[in-house]
Amino acid sequence: MRRLMRALHHRGPANDRGVVGVLVGVLISGGVLLGFAALVVDVGKIYGERAYLQNGADAGALAVAQACASQQPECSTLLGAENTAKRYADENATDDGVSALDSDLTFPVCGDDDLGLLPPCPASTETITDCPPAPSSGAEYVDVHTATRTDDGSTLLPPVFARTLLGNEDYDGKKVRACARAQWGPPKTANTIAVTISTCEWKQATSDGTVFAPYPLDPNPATDPLFYGPFDRVLRLHDPQEDSSTAGDDGSCQDDKAVDGPGQFGWVDDPDSTCSVFIDGGTYSSDTGAPASQACKELLHKAWTEHTPVYIPLYSEVHGTGTNGTYTFDGFAGFIVTGYHLPGFKESDWADPSNDCKGPEKCINGFFIDTTMPSTGTIGGPDRGLDIVVLTG
């Protein structure tokens, strides 16, 4: 090649136009350009295909995990879970709108869940196209394995140039694979409304976490009272400065650590005035004010109107008084607001109007549900009926 270049160079500038043609002819005959084309085009197609498959696996794993965590119909059978994963994989195959679960695996959708629906996953190959080894025992998760499928039904990604290379005449393409894992469980970190109640009150309202109201499906409160009334609870404003000496053995949640009467709640310190706080385990600060902020008014009214849940941190202990008061984190709970009675701000309880607070009382009414929280966070908190779903592999 060096000798050829020198010879062509000595022929002079008048022949430069012919140089390009000669070089291209030599490179093609030697397979160099075809090799580069195979590298750039075919390998690029493989990487693009894998990106689509990974997006589909991610979306499918999240959808199946969400269904399993919420015990939705899509997770009532293994076939339903597989169909859900396949649908999301197809929707992310932007090339041709089709993809596949990996047919080389007996169970391309596998994992571990409380109901025993998902079959156990095989040992991980620990390759880039496989999910990592199974998480620790007791963790609920799903793995979704996707693979190539073209619109003509083939499971091989066809080559463009690779077959033209010497010795590659029989190369029909490559089956590309991807895997994604989603886990679900109670969070230990999350963004929530700036309201908190004691775990003791939550236990009383849910019979120690065994009785939850179903998620409201009907947005019209007029049809709900007879059904949701028995679940309805009244949470009265709790003053962190309350004297703990009033504690008694009356069966309530009042004691010398959680200074808390029956059904009480407290405001959480909200430095950004958004009615949203980030709880990261440990302790969080109290807010001694009685009125709701404008942000909390808007959030509570939206939740009351639309029957959408708010997510509340629970505490096991309260320490200090006034601005020095702190709560000890003990999990998160999902809560449907049915009414409220706060200074200059109130709405009647649509589930049970007889629970409406009156006069100087400061209350938030509602009931607890077993649900998932649409939030990123870290799994590992106490189980209080609220889960998050996160991609972990």
C-alpha angles and dihedrals in degrees: 000000000000091000090048092052092049092049093049091047093054091054089075139237094292090073097046093108090060093048093070092052092049093048093049090049092051093046092049093047089049092048093238097123092042088051091052090046091051090049096047102036105031097037088044089054090052092051091047092049091050091051090054091046092048092050089049093048090049093050093043093049092049092048094049092045091050090050093047094046090051094037091236123169091259087069098042093094135023089239090055091051091049092048090051092050091047093050093054091045090054092049090056095048093095093172098067106346095247135094135148146230109251105276091193089072123074089219113023088175110052142139141111129296137163093251094052091235097130118071117232115271120243120248112287119254086209090223124138091258095052134071119254123261115295116281123248120300113280096030114126113223146142130217119205118196116197130187142182121291122165128205090258091057098257120140093207126085102232119233125239103195106355093086091059093064118103110271093014098090093116096047107123099177140272135286105228121204140191138177135200133187128205124186130195134197144117113313126236093192127039147133111257144165114285093252128098139186134185123268088234091062091047090051092051092049094047101034090251094317097310102102122055131164115245118255109271111253099175114073091199109092092199091075095046111063098082091050103038100032095090090055095049118117134186116226111196123202112269120213112216088206092062114129110253090210088083090071114122144171095257098124092259127121093258116123139136094276106037100043093200135133123207114303098356129151135191137209118247121223106269107190095176094047091231097118085237124109134180112230115198102178118264113068135331132197128257128229113220097201119111101204120080117244118244089255091052091048091054094044094048092046092051091048091047093048099044100033089234117152127250120209117232130194115228125214132206097195140017122207134185129013138258116354089350093061118122135185124216110229118241107166141296130276135195115234134186113212112224099170146333141207112199132148107297092347128083146141128186119255105259094194096051118359090191086072092063111128118230142198115359094349116124112207147158115202129201148097138264124249135194104237148126125267119229094223140104116242144118123295118226110080128124114290108253098155097277124106136181126207120220137172109244104167 
